Amino acid sequence: MPAFLLEIGLEEIPAGMIAAAQDELAQRIEKLLTRERLTADGLRVTSYSTPRRLAVLVEGLLPGQPDMQEDIIGPAIKVAFRDGAPTQAAIAFAKKSGVDVSTLKIIQNAKGEYVSATVDRRGRTAAEVLTEGLSPEIAGIYWPKSMYWRAGKLERFVRPVRWIVALLDDETLPLEFAGVRAGRVSYGHRVLHGNAPVMISAPQAYTKTLAAAYVEADPAVRRERIRKALDRATRLIPGVRWREDEDLVEIVTNLTEWPGVILGSFEASYLDLPEEVLVTVMRGHQKYFALEDSEKKLLPNFLAVLNLEVDEAGAAVIRHGNERVLRARFNDARFFWDVDQKIPLVDRVEMLKSVTFQKDLGSYWDKTERNRAVARRIIDRFDPPLFDSEIKFTTFCAGVEQAALLAKTDLTTEMVKEFTELQGVVGGLYARAQRLPDGVARAIHDHYKPASQEDTIPSLPAGSVVSLADKLSNIVDMFAIGLQPTGSKDPFALRRAGNGVVRILVETKAVRDALDLVGVVEAAFPPNTMNIEITEPYKNVINFMLDRLESYLRESRCVRLQVARAVRNSTVAHNRRGVEFRWFDLDDFRFVGYGKIAEFASVLNEEIGSQEIYAIAELLKRTKNILRQAHEKGISYYKGASPTPHQEQPEEKELRLKTREIQKAIQDNYCAGKYREVIAAIASLQPVLNAFFDTVMVMVDDPVVRSNRLTLLHGTEYVVGWAADFSELASI
């Protein structure tokens, strides 16, 4: 079977865009081959990338499409034939299809009777399919930013295309894209190999041919090569290791084609600067790796990854140049540190009025005021109290207030203006240098955390509250002016903020039993908002945050989609203000901190394979469908008060008593962390609910009886749904 190679040669691609484009190009080509019936058993698609190229190698594709018969639908029978004779429409359809009109058949489909023609389709060769289909696939690759580079031409791409290689075995395909015609000529390393062309003799020879021209095309091989080179260079200093940074490894992998590593040093006097500043300068601006000793203390050395292979003399020259540049950057950082200390953080609050947050939302001073108000309201939502004494709680509240006031002040500093990625961190460092309470400094330092799923959460309760206030304020403010995320666009990183809120509520030991999602979302809205639960902005934010919960459970806790949705649907019911049904003794409603949500989801995910869960899930799905149909038909029933009495059947009474019994068991065990007992209590409802459906007709003509029975089902659904919407599990 033939092999196919496509390589697109470009000017240097931004490192952060390469990996996604590499994967997308491979997926597009594989889908094209599948769509065009060119795949076979043993098909293998391998993708490659460097800063100057994207490439895909396909092995084991078919040489051509198999021939096939296809039924083509033509005009309706009443149009194609009149009085048994073919009309001009039928004759034209037969001619277009390449068949005789007498061979037309009559078929029946959802729209009625139509004529059809069976035609033989001769398969095209792989060369024909690829030549025609590849250009649109290349043009369709998504780039966060793209450019025009030919005057008067409409094609856009991330960088100008300089060459294309398209080989099907030893045949060059006549592919053309962006004015570049494909051939078999590639190019090697820009410095080590120069501009001499590199002839690719066959697809399978691609990587070896490029390696001879100082290009390692496989990013996985380059990544491993870099890691080994870092280890090797580090061993030059006994007892030292390079600070692990997988993101930086990925960046330098996509910045190099033939990587090498050199060890450099800087004066130990720079270690007087905070470690965060030093590492940021090395990592963010120079792409250097920091070195540390066995106690993780920073050392006056660094590792630089080169896109070169040099001898010792060349390494010495490059090392000197890198050390000189780093020294200049450290001097800048020291200057900024000294200048910034002349104005205390508390005196910078007023300066925030001149720093725009968002044109419709005012300045960062306005943002700070909103954050402070939200933080106060979050503290009011603590249930149970976070501290065991009034003094501790008062100190905590004062720390939150001061941290929320000063959290954004470092945006006015010269250090953050130069090193923007240090915002928040610099504020915490300056607060410590200015002898503010340690808890306040740490809260400021952590208030952007967690910035990703891999990032740590705030280390103190005060930091958690300030972080929650900042993130929730962002979400509510942006939703209020119509800037919520849409599709793949999220310019204000609200999804990341929402993910951070969920992680803090679930994972922070200090607040996981004291705060809930609905409570903190309500705290993010102004207190004068009337009927907050029914306003559109509130509903939108709640649904957005429930989406973030579902995403968290699936990605971080690895629970199934149906389980994540079942738990998601129950979340609002956990809030003490979310009670809508009080018939089953729900006045004594149990508050549940958000930390238990993920624990219950994990246990439920382990238990869903049992027949008992499937059986009760099917019954609760039936319950939900009956209630939904009643709503659609406009049939009302009681949701908040006792119904009008009627002569109950025994199965109705048994369901009522059983629901009342399991309601206490569900809530007691859930609050105690006995999640399997919760599931067992819900499963025990199955025979009673099954007997109810076998003997009781819900949708009877008598409006009182019908309303009472719907109320009974609603109460049962609500009591179970307090833990999870088990109807979602019926599809597993």
N, C-alpha and C positions, 0 to 999 in steps of 0.2 A: 504493500500500500504506500502511496506517495506521502511525502512530508512537505510541509509548507512553512516558510519563514517570512514574517513581516517585520521590518525595522523602520522606525520613523526617526530620522536624525534632526536634531533641533539645536537652537541656541540654548544656553543653560536654563533649565527649568527650575523654578523655586522649589527648594527641598521639601517644603510642606505639602506640595501638590503631587509629588511623584507617585507615592505608593497607591493612592486612590485611583489615579489615572492608569497605572499599570494593571491593577485588578480589573478596572472597567473595560479596558481594551481587550483583555483576555476573555472576559464574559461576553462582550459583544461579538467577538469572532466565533466563540463556541455556540452562541445562540444562532448566529447566521448559518453555521454549518448544520445545526440541528433543524432549523427552519427549512433549509434547502435540501434536506435528506442526504447529507454527505457524511454523516457520522457512522461509525462502525464500532463493534466491540473492540476494546483495547485502545480507543481514541485517547490521546494524551495531549493536553494543552498546557504549555509551560510559558510563563511570562518572565521578562527581564526588564531591567531599567537601570539607567545611570543618569547623571545630570544632563547628558546630551542625547539620550535616546530612550525610546520605548520599543520593546520588541516582544513578539509572540512566536513560539515554535509549536506547530501542530504536527503530531505524528499519528499515523494510522487512520487518516481520513480516506474516504472512498475516491476513486479516480473520477467518478461521475455519478450523476443521479440515476437511480434505476428507472426504467420505463414504467409508466403507470397508465391506468384507465381512470378517467374522471367524468363524472356526470355533471353537465352544465345545465342549469335551469334557465329556461327561456321565457317567452311570454305566457300569459294565462291562456287556457284552452279556448276560451270564448273569443280571444283575440287572434289566436293562431289558426283556428279552423272556423269556417262558416259553411253551414249545410254540408258538413263532412269533407269539404275541400280546403286544402291549405291556403291561407291568405298570404299576402306579400310579407307580413311579419314573420310567418313560419318559414317561408322560403329564404328570407334574409338571415334569419337565425341559423338555419341549416347550413347556408353557404359560409357564414362566419365561423361556424364550428367545424367546417370541413367534412360534413357528412351529407348523405342524401336525405331529402325531406321525408322519404318513406320510412326511414329508420328512427324518426323521432318517437319518443315514448311519452306517455301521460303519467304524471306522478301526482300524488296527493300530499300536500303539506298543510301547515297551520293556516295558510292564507287561502287555500282552495286547490283547484286542479290547474296544473301547469304542464307545459311540454318540456322535455329535457332531451339532451343528446349525449350519448356516450362517446367520448373521444379518446384516442390514444395519444398520450403525451410522451414524447421522446425526451429522455433525461438529458440535461446539459452536462458538459464536462465541468470538473472542479475548477479548471482554469477560467472558463466562461463565468461561472458563478462568482468566483472570488474577484475577478477583474471588475465585474459590474457592481458587486455588493459592498466592497471594502471602503470605498471613498465615503459613502454616507455614514458608515460606522465610525470611521476616523473623525469625521466632522462632528459627530454626535457626542463625543467625549465631553463630559462636564468639567469645566475649569472655573474655579471661583473668580478668576480674572483672566481675560483673554485680550487679544490685540489684533489690529489690522497692521500689515506691513507692506502690502503692495498697493500702490496708488490706483484708485479706481476699481479695486477688486473687493468682493464682499466677504471672502472667507476670513474667519477669525480663528485663532488658535492661541495657545498659551504663549508660544514663542515662534519666531519664524522657522518654517520647515526648510532644511538645507539639503537633505537627501532622503531617499526611500529605497529600501531593499525589499523586493517581493519575489521570492523564489519558490516554485513548485517543483520539487526535486531539482533538476538542473535547468529548468525552464524559467526564464525571466518573464513575469507577467506584465502586460502593458498597462499597469495601473498608473493613474495620475491623480495627484492631490495638491492643491494650492500652487499649481503651475510647475510642480516638480514631477518628473516622470521617473518611475521606478526602474532600478537596475540591480546590479549585484555588487555595487561599490559602496563600502562603508568607510568610516574613518576612525582612527585610533585615538590615543591620548593626545590632547592638544599640544602638550609640551614635550612629553617623552617620545612621541612618535612623529609629531609634526603634521603637516598637511598631506603627506603621502597617502594615496588611496589604498584601501584594504579590500582585496577581492574575496568575496564569500563564494566558495566553490559549491557548497551544498548546504541545505538547512541544518543538518546535524553537525556540520563543522563550525557553526556560528561561534560558540563560546570559545573554542580553542583558537580559532583564527583571531578573535579580538584579544584574547589573552596574550598572544604573540605581539600585539600592538599596544600592550600595557593598558588594557581595559578589562576589568572583571565585570562582566555583564550581569551576573547573578547577585542581587542585593543581599541574599542570605549568606553567600560566601564572603562578600565584602564585610558584612556585619561581624561574622566570626573572625575574619582576618583582623579587623580593628580591635576586637576584644583581646585576641591573643597578643597583638602588638602592644596594647595598653598594659597587659600583664607583664610582658617581657621588659618594657621600659621601666615599669615600677620596681622590678627586682633589682634595679641598679642602686636602690636605697634600701638597706635592710630594715625589716619590720614595718614597711609602709604599704599601703594599698590605695588604689584610686577609688574615689567616691562613686559608688554605683549610681548611674543615671541613664536609665534605659531610653528616655526621650532624647537625650543628647546623643546617645549612640545611634539612634534612628536618624537624627538630623545629619550627623557627619557621614553616615552611610550614604545618604542621598546627596551629599556634597562632593563625593569623591568617586573616581573611577579606578584608581590604583593607589589605595591608601597606605600611608606610613605614619609612624608616631615618633615624636621627639620629646625628650624631657627637658623642661626649663625650670628656672628658679626666679625668685624675687627677694628683696630685702625683708628680713624678719620684722623690721620695724612696722611694716604695713599690717602686721597681724594685730596691731592695736585697734584697727578698725573692726566693726562688728563682722562676724563671719558671714552673715547673710549678704552684706554689701560686697565683700570680697568674692564670694561664690557667684553672685549675680554678675559682677563685672567679668569674671573669667568665663562663665557659662553663656550668659546672654549676649555679650558683645563680641567675645573672641572665640567662642565655641571650645574653650579649654576645659579639661577635666581637672578637678581639684584632687589633691592628695591628702590623706589623713593617717594618723598613727593608730595604734591598736585601741586607743581610748576615744577614737573618732575626733581627735583634736586636729584642726587644720594645720597643714605644714606649708612652709614658704616655697612650694614647688607646684608645677602644673604640667599637664600633658597636652600637647597640641597634635591634632590629627592633620596630616598633610595629604594633599592630592599629588604626591610626588614620591619618587624613589631616589634618595640622594646618598652620596658617600659621606664620610665623617667631616670632611672639609665643608661640604655644602650644608650639612646639618648644623655645623657651628655657626655659619652665617645666618641661616634661618632662625636658629635658636636666639641669637643676639637680637635679631629684628623683632621677634615675638616678645622677648623680655622687655625691649625698649618700649614697644607699644603698650604692653600691660602696665609698665611702670607709669606711663603717662595717664592711663585710665585710673590707676589707683591714686595718683596725685589729684586728679579731678575729684574723685570721690572724697578724699580727705579735705579738700578745699570746700566742697559742698557741705560736708559735715560741720566744719568749723563755722561757716557762714550761717548755716541754719540755726545753730545753737544760740545765736544772738537774739532770736525772737522766740520766746516760749510758745508752746502749743496753744495755751489758753489765750494768748494775744493774737493768734492766727484765726480764731473763730470768725471775727469780723471780716477778715480778708476773704473768707469763703463767699461773701456776697458778690465778689467780682469774678468768681469761677462758675461758669455755666454748667448746670447739670443736664438740662434738656430745655429746648427753647420754649416749650409749652408748660414746663414744670418748674421753671425758675432756676435759681442758683443752688450751689451746694450748701449754702446757708439754709435755704428753704428745705432742702433735702434733709439736712441735719435736724431741723425742727420736727419734721415728720417722723424721722427715725426715733427721736426722743419720745414723742407722743406714743408711737407704736410700742416701744420698749416698756413704757409705763403700763400700758394696757395688757401687755403679755404678762408682766409680773402680777397684775391683778387676777390673771387666769390660772395661776398656780393652784393645783388641787391634787393632792393635799399640799400643805405648806412645805416649802423646800427646806427650811431650816427649823431647828428645834428650839430656837430662842429668838426673842424679839430683837436682841442686840445684833445677832448674826444677820438677821433678815434686814435690819436697818442698814448695816454696813454693806450688805450685798446690793440693796437698792441704790445707795449712794454711789457705789462703784459702777453700776450699770448706767446711771445718769451721767457720771463724769466721762465714762468711756464713749457713750453715744454722742456726747457733746464734742469730743475731741477726735473722734474716729476719722473724720475726713480732712482734718487740718493739714495733714502731711501733703495734700494736693497742692498746697501753696509753697512747698519747700523746693529748693534748687535740686536736692537729691532726687526727688520723685520726678521732677521735670526732665531730668537726664535719664534716670532709670525708672521708667514708668511701671515696670513689673514689680517694683518694690513698694507700691502704695499699700498702706496698711502696715506692712512690716516696718517701714521707716517710722511711721507714727508710734508704733510700740517701742522701737529702739530709742527714739527721742524722749518718749514718756519716761522710760527707765533712766536715761541719762539726766533728765530734769527732776529725778527723785520723786516722781509720782508714785502712788501705791502700786506694788507689783501686780496686783489683780487687775488694776486699770490698764497698765501697760500691756499685759498679756491679752486682755480683752480687745484692745485696739489692734494689737499684732495679729490676732486670729479672726477679726470680724469678717474677712473675705472668705474664710474657710467654711466648708470644703469647696475648693474651686473645681474639683473633678471627683470621679469615683475613687481614684487612687489617693487623693489628698486626705490628710488627717482632719478630724473635726476639732472645733475649739476645745481647749484643754480645761477651761473653767466655766462654771454656770453663767457668770457675767458675760463671758465671750459668746456663749451660746445664745443668750438673749439678744445681745447687740447684733449678732450675725442674723438671727431670725428676723429682727426688726428691719435691718437693712435689706435683706432679700425680699421679704414680704412687702415692704414698702415699694420696692422697685416693681414687683409684679402688679400690685394693685394700681399704682400710679400709671404704669404703661397700659394696662387694660382699660383704665378710665379714659384715656385719650385715643384708644383704638390702635395701639401698637403691639397687640399680642402676637405671638408667633403664628406664622401661616406656612403650612407645608414644610419645606426644608429651610425656610428663612426664619432666622431668629437673631436680628441684628443687635438686640440688647441682652442677649444671653439669658433670657428668662427661663428657659428650660433648665439651664445649669443652676440658676438660682432656686428653682423649684426642687430640683434634685437635692440641693444642699439643705433645704428646709426639711425634706423627708428624712435625710440621713441624720440630721441633728435630732429630730424628734424620736427617731427609732434607736439611734446608737449612743446618744449622750447619756451616760449613766445618771447624771444629776437631774435631768428633766424627762427621761423616758417614761417615768411613772407619774409625772406631774403636769404634763401638757398634752393636748390633743390637737389634731389637725384643724378641726372646725373652730376650736377656740382661738387658735393663733391667727387663723384667717379672719375671723370676726374682729380680732384686735387690730388688724391692719386697716380696717375701715374706720372713718371718723365716727365718733360716738353719737353724733346727731343724725346719722343715717337712719331714716325711718324704715321699719319693716325690712331690715337688712336681708333676712332669709329669702325674700321673694324678689329682690331687685336683680336685674339682669347682670350687672357687673359682679355681684356676689356669686351668682350661679356660675358664671363663666370662670371665675377664679377657682371656685371649689372644684369644678369639673377638670380644670387644668391641673390642679394639685392632685386630684385622684388619678389622672393620667400619669403623673410623676411617680405616685405610689406604685401603680401597676408596673411601670417601667423598672422601678427599683426592685420590686419583688422578683421580677423575671430575670433581671441581669445580675443583681447582687446576691439574691437568695436562691436563684435557679428553680423557682417554682413554675408549674405549668401555667399556660395562659388562662385556662378556665379557673384555676385556683386563685390566681392574681385578681381576676375579675370578681370572683365570689367574695373575696375579702374586701376589695375595693368598694363593692356595692353596700357592704355593711358599715363602712367607716363612719358615715355621718350619724348613724344610729348610736354610736358609742358616745357621742357628745351629750353632756347632761342637759344641753339646751335643745337637743334634737328630738325630744319626746313628742310623738304625734299620737300615741295610742296608750290609754291608761286603763283599759278594761281589765287587763291581767295583772293587777297590782304593780303597775310600773311607776307609781308615784315615788317609790323608794328606788330611784334609778341609780345604777352603779356607774361611777366615772371610771373610765379606762384610759390610762396613759398610753401614748402612741407606741411605746416600746414593745407592747405585747402583740401588736398587729403582725409584725414580721415573724415572731415566734409561732403564733398560731398558724400562719400561712405555711410555714415550714413543716409543722406537724401534720396539717391537713394534706399537704402535698405527699407526705409519706403514706397516708392512710387511704387515699382515694381509690386504690385498686380493689377495695373490699366490696362484696356484693351488697352489704348493708347500706353503705353510703350511696351506691348507685340506685338502690331501690327507693330510699327516701328522697334522693335528688329527683327522680322521675315523678314522684308524687307531688313534690313541691313545685316542680315545673308545671304540672297540671293545675295546681292551685294558682300559680301566677297567671297562667293563661285564662282561667275563669275570671279572675279579678280584672285582667286587662280587657277581656271581652265585655264585661259589665261596664267598665269605664267607657269603652268605645260606643256602647249602645246608650249611654247616658243614664244607666241604672245606678241610683244612689244607694248607699248603705252607711251605717254608723261607723265612725272612726275614732270618736273621742268620748263617747258616753254609752251607758248601758242601753241595749236595744229594748224595744217593746217586747214583753214576754209573749211566748207562744208555746204550744204543746210540743216539747222536744221529743225527738226519737232517741232511743238509748245511745245510738252511735254519736249523736250530737253532744249529748251530755258527757260521754266518755272522752270525746276529743277536747271539750272545754276543760275538763278536769286534768287531762294529761298535759295540755298546753300550759296550764297554770303550774303544774308540778315541774315540768322541765325548764320553765322560765327561771325559776330559782336555781336549779342545778346548773344551767348554762352560765348564768352570771356569776354564781359563787365560784365555780371551778375555773372560769375564764380569769377572773380577778386573782385567783390563787395560782395561776399558771399551770393548771391541770387540764391541758388542752385535749388529751385523749378522752378524758371524762366528759368534756364538752361535746365531743363528736359522738360518744356513746349515748349521751342523753338525747341528742337530736335523732340518732338512728332508732332509739327506742320508740319514737313517735310513729314509725312506719306501719306497724299492724293496726294501730288505732285510726290513722288517717286513711289507710287502705280500706278498712271496714266502713268508714264514713262514705267514701266514694262508691263502695259497692251497694250501699243501701239507701243513701240519702240523695235526693234530687235537689240540687241547689237552685237552679233557675226555674222555680215553680211560678205559677200565675199569681198566687197570693203575694202581694208586695211586702207585707210584714214578715212573712216566713222567709221569703227570698232575701230580704235585706238582712235579717238576723243571721242567716246562713252565710251570706257574703261577709258579714262582720266577723263571724267565727273564723272563716278562712283567712281573712285579713289579719286578725289577731295572731293566728298560728304562724302565718308567714312572717309577721313582724317579730315575734318572739324568737324564731329560729334565725331570721335575718339579722338580729342583733349581733350574732357571732359571724355568720357568713350567708351569702345568698346561695343556698345549696342548689337552686334551680340551674345555676351555671354549670354544675358538675354533671348534669344529665347527659351532656354531649361528649363526655370523656369515654 
